[in-house]
């Protein structure tokens, strides 16, 4: 399976969370809850043959879990308040982000990213809703690189449809 490039933002976000965790006092006990405001605009890696700009914004709710030594072991990202828009040539499509996404840190360099439910729904005028991913998908990544380096598929149960044709056709010049 080709690793979805769409979730490149998770690498940026996890690096921020891991950096914050490194300066967070040792916490043993219940999980820690944080909100993180995101407002990113930049290029979207895509196969359309023209530039698409992504605007990714809103608030991610984080639930952070630590072991008895205060080391971050798990992170749950709640995306319900996030918004995403892809734009090109004066047109745009909205991407519904659902989640949750669970990040299980398995070593100093590797993480398992687990997506459950509907990961993204794109609505393209004239084509309707296009589901990007629905089910349970888990991938192992090296999170010390930017962007993350895909290692292997851990679990793949459900439907993943990455049909770019309706998106490219709608956003085309």
Secondary structure by P-SEA (a helix, b strand, c coil): ccccccaaaaaaaaaaaaaaaaacccccccbbbbbbbbbbbccccccccbbbbbbbbbbbbbbbbbcccccccbbbbbcccbbbbbbccccbbbbbbbccbbbbbccccbbbbbbccccbbbbccccccccccccbbbbbbccccccbbbcccccccbbbbccaaaaaaaacc
